[in-house]
Amino acid sequence: MKKNTPTPRFKGEKYSVQKSNYFYLSFMFFIISIAMGSCKKDNGPSPDIGQETDDYILSLPPVQFEAEKPATIDSTATEQDLEYDYTIDYYSAAAGYDEQIVLNPQTDVIYPGALIKGETILDGSYVPISVKRKPITISTSLQGAGKVSVKVEDPKLSTVREAVNDLMSQEYDVPPANMGFTVENIYSREQFKMAVRASYSSGAMDVNGSFNYSNTKIKSRVVAKFIQNYYTLDMDLPAKPSDLIDEEPSPNIFGSLMPMYISTVTFGRMALFTVESELSETEVNTYLQASYSQIEGESSTDFEKLVAKSTMKVYVLGGSGADAGTAINGFSDFKKYITRGGNFSKTSPGAPISYKLRYIHDNTIARTVFSASYPVRTAVPRTDNLRYDISVRLYRMTPHFEDGNGSPNELFGTIKSWRTSSKKYNHWSVSSSGTYLKLGKNKTHTFSNNTTTRRRYNNLVSSHSITIQLSVKEQDAWPDADEDLGTSSYTVPLIDIIAKSPASLTYTIKNYGQGSSFMDVVFILKVEKITRI
């Protein structure tokens, strides 16, 4: 049928109708184009978004850690107080580790697959990157269950927790014990972080706070670290950055440095024992290692020696309980925190105790470097301001010879002592015409302890000495000449007497005469009083 067309009412009306149709068609084409564009955006990122993500992330500078260097003395100073001379060596060091310790068991940042802003790794704040993510796969090192891995569609804290809970709800074989016990000397707050490898600081237990770094009377500070690893949760490594990210790159999201991600989290239990002690570092280390080796026993004399002169606290993560800053008062306390919750189970599931960071561009493990400057103080007791009162006592005499006619020896002479640069003092003096001391061969005479046989020298310094002089003869009847055992002097350094204090120093002198004749004279020297000036 032929289509009816309206009759033009005036010349040119046909042109107007055609023009209207043209504008109508153009308008409809515009609307359809917008709709198609909207539909295209709803279908997700363009095919080039992955390449854009890779290009952008790889254009960011990676996190640069300090170069590792061994502990080096940069400068040395000396100090002195009334009791000690101090040498203070100022060290700087930078130590790198492939794995970091977690001191915050409730962390919401440390989990497999977490993306971290690069610049926040350096200051320990660990700011997570909130971005739309592509799926990841997480597996466990535990064995014996039907499933050891799980896929997480949109990995973030909640979805990873849910997936891990599902994975860990199975029955696994109990892993073999994997324990370690180390002792580190602590000198400053900075160096503490380096010693325990604690990079992530947000919400961490303030283990460092148990040390009083301003107390110079404390000889040593150490932290003993007991770690038992139960299992790891590991993320499959991506081939490229865009395998983790499903969103267009933006400086506001990723920050100024290349992001890093957490690939592995180790679960288990950890106990940190902090010790401040009057004992030396060597003594504390020895006692702690010995105590750990005796952990199966009921007691430890080494541990009791340690706690007698130390303050010890414990900080626990994982296992069947948690403690922070609890005092350790005896070996039973120490043993409890080592053995409690000793194996993985549903009642002792462990806590995140360490983790590994990786670079996003090549999946290499980030060797996190901790740097610190710290003083190491060495204290030496002062002796220059000490004064000593020393007693010198003539104790006994034994001749090892006999008189020519078989009678007891008739001894006379002098036995003297004196301190450095002082006059001589007689402990025994018998003249040739006096009352001899009669003693047979190998017979011993013990002298009375009185003001004659004992002399006290006061206000001596450690560089002084005591000199003892023997001049003894044995009287023989005429026409035989008296047997002269000669005159001998012996010097005893005061430091030898001090070294025996508070006990006495027993000093035996042998005085030789003619042939095989000799005699023993014994003195007792003792520090009676020490005064600091």
C-alpha positions, 0 to 999 in steps of 0.5 A: 500500500502506498504510504500517505503523506500529508499535503504541504500547506505551503511551499517549503513545508516538505523541507521542514519535515525532512529537517526535523527527522534529521535532528531527531535521528541525530539526537537518538544516536547521541543518546545511544552512544552515551548508553553504550559508553556507560555499559562499557565502563560497567564491564570493568577496567579496560584491557590496558589497565593491568599494563598501566598498573605495572608501568606505574608501580615500576616507575616508583622508586623502591624502598632503600634501606641503609647499607649493613655494617658491623658494629663500629666504635665511632668515638670514646669518652671517659667518666668517673664517679666515686666508685667507678672509672667508666669507658664509654664506647659509642658504637654505630651498627646496621644489621639486616634480617630477612624476617621481622618479629611481631610484638603486637599479637592483635595487629590488623596489618600483618597478614599474608597478602597485605599491601603496605605503603613503601615509605611507611616501612621505613618509619615502622608505621606500616600503613596498608594500601586500601585498593580493589584486589585480585584473588590470591592463594594462601597455603599452610605449611601444616600437613595431614589435612585434605586441604592445605590452601585456600583462594581469597577473592578480594584479599583484605583483613576480613576476607583473609581472616575468614579464609584462614579460619576455614583453612585452619578448622581442619585437623592437621598433624602436630608439627615437630618442635622448632625452638630457639633460645638466644640472648642479646645484650641491650644498650639503648632503645634503638639498639633493642629494636635491632637486637629483637628485629622488631620493625612494625611498631604500631600497638606493640608491647613496650618491652623496651620500657622494662629497661631503665637506660638512665641507671648507670649502676646497672652493669648489664641489660639483656633480652633472652628470646625464646621462639617456637615456630608452629607453622607458616601461612604463605601466599603464592607469589604474583608474576607481576604487580597487576596480578595483585591489584584490580584498580587504576593506579593513583599516587594518593593510593600507592604513595611516593615509594614502590609498595611492598607486600607480606608474603609469609606469616609465621605462627607460634609462641614467643617469650621475651625475658628482659633482665637488668642485673648487677652481674656482668654481661658474661655472667648473665649470658652464661646463667641464662644459657645454662638455665635453659639447658636445665629446663627439664629439671626441677631446679637450677642453681645457675638461675637462682644465682641470676635472679638473686642479683637481677630483675627479670620480666617476661613478655609472652605472645602465642601459646595458651596464654599471654603476659606482658611485663610479669615478674620472674621470681624463680626457676619455676616461673622461668620454666613455666613460660618456656614449657606452657603451650608447648605444641600446636593445637586448637587450644594453643594455635599460636599467634603471628610472631614473625613475617616476611616482606617482599618487593612487589616488582620482583618478589625478592625478600626485603632484607630489612635493615635496623640501624642504631647508635648506642653507648657501651659502658665498661665500668672498672672499680676505682682503687685510686681513692681507696685507703687500706688498713692492713694487719701483719701478724707473725704467726709461727716458726719452724726450724728444719735443722738441729743443734750440733750437739743434739739439743734443741735449737736456741734461736735469736735475732729479729723479725721485722716488717715495714710498709713502703717508705716507713720505719721498721717494726719489730715483731720478734727480737731476741739478743744473743745474750737474751732468752733464746727461743728453743725449738727442736728440728721440725718443731713449730712455735706459734706466736701469741697474737698480741700487739708485739707480734701483730702490727697494723699499717693504716691508710695504705694505697694499692701501690704500696707493699709490705716488706718482711725481713728475717735475721735469725741465728742459732746459738752454739756453745763455744768454741763452735760459732753461732749458725747464721741463717742470714738476713733476708727480705721479702716484699708482699705487694698490697694488691696481693693482700687485697686480692685475698680479701676478705680472707687473710693472705698466709705468707710463708718465708723460707730462710736458708742457713749453712748447708741444708739448714733452713727454717719456715716463718709464716705471716698472716696479712689481712685487709682490716678496713677499706676507706673511700676518700 
